[in-house]
Amino acid sequence: MNYARAIKICRAAFEMEQQELADSVGVTPSYLSLIESGKRKPSNKRFEEICEVFGIPLDLMVLLGAEPGELEETDFKNLGEISRSLLEVLVFNKRVKDV
């Protein structure tokens, strides 16, 4: 799982600065920079908080950060929600609301 890539994709899609995301999840910008550079791995709780800030399902973040071969045995139970979220993030460039 490439947490750095998933977070950077979402920050770019939402046009969010590192400082804004860091403030939203209660970490320093330098710590977030370490995560985005791949030097640190966020805790599961912190990663879920980041998903909440973007308003997207955890499964979508996993999909965005997946490395080749990692998803072969993954069972995405909410594929419809993931698809709608991805469409809104990539095409409409807006925060995803509850589906």
Summary of the structure (lengths in Angstrom):
residues: 99
radius of gyration: 13.0
end to end distance: 25.5
largest distance: 35.5
contacts: 251
relative contact order: 0.18
helix: 61%
strand: 0%
